[in-house]
Amino acid sequence: MAFELVCEIEPPTKPDLKHVRHQIGTMSKIAHSFLIPDNHIGRATVSSVAVAHEVEAMGGRSIACLNSRDRNLLGFRRDLLTAAAYGVDQFLFVYGDKPASGGRTSDLTVRSMIDEARDFDGGFRVGAAAGLRPLPAWKRAADFLFLQVGFSLEALLRWREANQVDVPVYAGVMVLASESHARALAAAIPDIAIPDPLIRAVAADRMAGVAAACEQVLAIRDSGAFDGVHLIPVSRYRDVESRLAAAL
């Protein structure tokens, strides 16, 4: 199977899809498919299923992310029905970021979402997120895995060696847009270790985060250990596309 680049889209927080369409149009030159987050970083966004449908309408392949945080069972079944009606057939199920306000529902877990989707007659492919720790047995039932963002190729390779699975695994790569972005990410997700030299480089040069992410993508590809990369370009998708287009 060819090495795949799954590009994450910044979902809209307003009822306007122009920015989404621009991201799709720009990154379609390098992306094999697009991941659409769900209520990104705890803020309300346009439905990931609706945006996934927009990707498909523009000729791309989509993966709609759904989190367990914001759903009860009835709401999740509604999402599956909507996806089937729209022809959206790939999902990534995640726990969900801490909400900006309000609480969390308790009806669903990622594990129960996978089971429910399997029971639904929609022909769905379902994936799960994995951290850089031993992989639970139940996640091996997923059709693909998205490994958390990492800034150390060695750490990613150690995880891959220790967790042998027969499904595609996509390593996470994120562009650091600024020093404040890097420090906020490190504070919010303690499992993500960002090297201090990289933070200093980003502070000195706004393009350093783009360059580092693109180099990481190519290093992961050249390692042969992963089936692809889940790339999070944040607002720097134009710069990422211009750097990766020739290399890929």
C-alpha positions as CSV (number, residue, x, y, z in Angstrom):
1,M,0.0,0.0,0.0
2,A,1.3,3.5,-0.9
3,F,2.2,5.9,1.9
4,E,-0.8,8.1,2.6
5,L,-1.1,11.7,3.8
6,V,-4.2,12.4,5.7
7,C,-4.6,16.2,6.1
8,E,-6.6,17.6,8.9
9,I,-9.0,20.4,8.1
10,E,-9.7,23.4,10.5
11,P,-13.4,23.1,10.9
12,P,-15.6,26.2,10.7
13,T,-17.0,27.7,13.9
14,K,-19.4,29.8,11.8
15,P,-22.0,28.8,9.2
16,D,-19.6,29.5,6.3
17,L,-17.7,26.8,4.4
18,K,-15.6,29.1,2.2
19,H,-12.5,28.5,4.3
20,V,-13.1,24.8,4.4
21,R,-13.3,24.7,0.6
22,H,-10.1,26.7,0.3
23,Q,-8.2,24.3,2.5
24,I,-9.5,21.3,0.5
25,G,-8.6,22.9,-2.8
26,T,-5.1,23.8,-1.6
27,M,-4.2,20.6,0.1
28,S,-5.8,18.3,-2.4
29,K,-2.5,18.5,-4.3
30,I,-0.8,16.5,-1.6
31,A,-3.6,14.8,0.5
32,H,-4.9,11.3,-0.1
33,S,-7.8,12.1,2.3
34,F,-9.0,14.6,4.8
35,L,-9.8,14.3,8.5
36,I,-12.5,16.6,9.8
37,P,-12.4,17.2,13.6
38,D,-15.5,17.2,15.7
39,N,-16.1,20.3,17.9
40,H,-12.5,21.1,17.7
41,I,-10.7,21.8,21.0
42,G,-14.0,22.0,22.9
43,R,-15.6,24.6,20.7
44,A,-18.8,24.1,18.6
45,T,-18.1,23.6,14.9
46,V,-20.1,22.7,11.8
47,S,-20.9,19.0,11.9
48,S,-17.9,16.9,10.9
49,V,-20.3,14.7,8.9
50,A,-21.5,17.7,6.9
51,V,-18.0,18.9,6.2
52,A,-17.0,15.3,5.2
53,H,-19.9,15.4,2.7
54,E,-18.5,18.7,1.3
55,V,-15.0,17.1,0.9
56,E,-16.6,14.2,-1.1
57,A,-18.6,16.7,-3.2
58,M,-15.3,18.3,-4.1
59,G,-13.9,15.0,-5.3
60,G,-11.8,14.1,-2.1
61,R,-11.9,11.3,0.4
62,S,-13.0,12.1,3.9
63,I,-12.8,10.8,7.4
64,A,-15.3,12.3,9.8
65,C,-14.1,12.5,13.4
66,L,-16.8,11.9,16.1
67,N,-16.1,12.3,19.8
68,S,-17.8,10.4,22.6
69,R,-17.8,13.5,24.8
70,D,-20.8,15.3,23.2
71,R,-23.1,12.4,22.3
72,N,-25.6,10.1,23.8
73,L,-26.6,6.9,22.0
74,L,-29.5,8.4,20.2
75,G,-27.4,11.3,18.9
76,F,-24.7,8.9,17.7
77,R,-27.3,6.8,15.8
78,R,-28.5,10.0,14.2
79,D,-24.9,10.8,13.0
80,L,-24.6,7.3,11.6
81,L,-27.9,7.7,9.7
82,T,-26.8,11.1,8.4
83,A,-23.5,9.7,7.3
84,A,-25.1,6.8,5.4
85,A,-27.5,9.2,3.7
86,Y,-24.6,11.4,2.6
87,G,-22.3,8.6,1.6
88,V,-19.7,9.3,4.3
89,D,-18.3,5.9,5.1
90,Q,-15.1,6.5,7.2
91,F,-14.9,7.6,10.8
92,L,-12.3,8.3,13.5
93,F,-13.8,7.8,17.0
94,V,-12.1,9.7,19.8
95,Y,-12.7,10.6,23.5
96,G,-12.8,14.3,22.8
97,D,-10.9,17.3,24.1
98,K,-11.9,19.0,27.4
99,P,-14.9,21.2,26.6
100,A,-14.5,24.9,26.8
101,S,-17.7,25.1,28.9
102,G,-20.3,22.7,30.1
103,G,-19.9,19.1,30.8
104,R,-19.5,15.7,29.2
105,T,-22.2,13.1,28.4
106,S,-21.6,9.7,29.8
107,D,-23.6,7.5,27.4
108,L,-20.8,6.5,25.1
109,T,-17.2,5.5,25.0
110,V,-14.9,5.0,22.0
111,R,-15.2,1.3,22.5
112,S,-19.0,1.4,22.5
113,M,-19.0,3.6,19.4
114,I,-17.0,1.1,17.5
115,D,-19.4,-1.7,18.5
116,E,-22.4,0.4,17.6
117,A,-21.0,1.3,14.2
118,R,-20.2,-2.4,13.5
119,D,-23.8,-3.3,14.2
120,F,-25.1,-0.5,11.9
121,D,-25.7,-1.7,8.3
122,G,-23.7,1.1,6.7
123,G,-20.5,-0.5,5.5
124,F,-18.4,1.9,7.6
125,R,-14.7,1.8,8.2
126,V,-13.9,2.9,11.7
127,G,-10.7,4.0,13.3
128,A,-9.5,4.9,16.8
129,A,-6.8,7.1,18.3
130,A,-3.9,5.6,20.0
131,G,-1.5,7.2,22.5
132,L,2.2,6.4,22.8
133,R,1.6,3.6,25.3
134,P,0.6,-0.1,25.1
135,L,-2.4,-0.6,22.8
136,P,-5.5,-2.0,24.4
137,A,-6.8,-5.2,22.9
138,W,-10.1,-3.7,21.9
139,K,-8.5,-1.0,19.7
140,R,-7.1,-3.8,17.6
141,A,-10.6,-4.3,16.3
142,A,-10.5,-0.9,14.6
143,D,-10.0,-0.7,10.8
144,F,-7.1,1.8,11.2
145,L,-5.3,3.7,14.0
146,F,-4.3,7.3,14.3
147,L,-1.2,7.5,16.6
148,Q,-1.0,10.7,18.7
149,V,1.2,13.6,17.5
150,G,4.9,13.0,18.2
151,F,8.0,15.1,17.7
152,S,10.4,12.2,18.1
153,L,10.8,9.7,15.3
154,E,12.6,7.4,17.6
155,A,9.6,7.4,20.1
156,L,7.2,6.7,17.2
157,L,9.3,3.8,16.0
158,R,9.6,2.3,19.5
159,W,5.8,2.3,19.8
160,R,5.4,0.7,16.4
161,E,7.9,-2.0,17.3
162,A,6.2,-2.8,20.6
163,N,2.6,-2.7,19.2
164,Q,2.4,-5.0,16.2
165,V,-1.0,-4.6,14.5
166,D,-2.4,-5.7,11.1
167,V,-4.3,-2.5,10.3
168,P,-3.0,0.7,8.9
169,V,-1.4,3.1,11.4
170,Y,-1.0,6.8,10.7
171,A,1.5,8.7,12.8
172,G,0.5,12.2,14.0
173,V,2.5,15.2,12.9
174,M,1.6,18.8,13.8
175,V,2.8,22.1,12.7
176,L,3.8,24.4,15.5
177,A,2.6,27.8,14.4
178,S,4.2,29.8,17.2
179,E,6.0,29.6,20.5
180,S,2.8,30.2,22.3
181,H,1.1,27.4,20.4
182,A,3.9,25.0,21.3
183,R,3.8,25.8,25.0
184,A,0.0,25.7,25.1
185,L,0.0,22.2,23.4
186,A,2.7,20.9,25.8
187,A,0.6,22.2,28.8
188,A,-2.7,20.8,27.5
189,I,-1.3,17.3,26.6
190,P,1.5,16.2,28.9
191,D,2.1,13.1,26.8
192,I,3.4,15.2,24.0
193,A,7.0,16.0,24.5
194,I,8.1,19.0,22.4
195,P,11.9,19.5,22.3
196,D,13.1,22.8,23.7
197,P,15.3,23.5,20.6
198,L,12.3,23.2,18.4
199,I,10.3,25.7,20.6
200,R,13.2,28.1,20.5
201,A,13.5,27.7,16.7
202,V,9.8,28.5,16.3
203,A,10.1,31.5,18.5
204,A,12.9,32.8,16.3
205,D,11.5,31.9,12.9
206,R,7.8,31.6,12.1
207,M,8.6,29.0,9.3
208,A,10.6,26.7,11.6
209,G,7.4,24.8,12.7
210,V,6.4,24.2,9.1
211,A,9.9,23.0,8.1
212,A,10.1,20.7,11.1
213,A,6.7,19.1,10.4
214,C,7.5,18.6,6.7
215,E,10.9,17.0,7.6
216,Q,9.0,14.7,10.1
217,V,6.6,13.6,7.4
218,L,9.4,12.6,5.1
219,A,11.3,10.9,7.8
220,I,8.3,8.8,8.8
221,R,7.7,7.9,5.2
222,D,11.3,6.9,4.7
223,S,11.3,4.7,7.9
224,G,8.8,2.4,6.2
225,A,7.2,1.7,9.6
226,F,3.9,3.5,9.1
227,D,1.2,3.4,6.5
228,G,0.9,7.1,6.4
229,V,0.8,10.4,8.4
230,H,-2.0,12.3,10.0
231,L,-0.8,15.8,9.3
232,I,-2.3,18.8,11.3
233,P,-1.1,21.9,9.5
234,V,-3.3,24.3,11.6
235,S,-3.5,27.7,9.8
236,R,-0.2,27.0,7.9
237,Y,-1.7,24.7,5.3
238,R,-0.6,26.9,2.3
239,D,3.1,26.8,3.5
240,V,2.9,23.0,4.2
241,E,1.5,22.3,0.7
242,S,4.1,24.4,-1.0
243,R,6.9,22.6,0.8
244,L,5.6,19.0,0.5
245,A,4.2,19.1,-3.0
246,A,7.6,18.5,-4.7
247,A,8.8,16.1,-2.1
248,L,5.8,13.9,-2.2
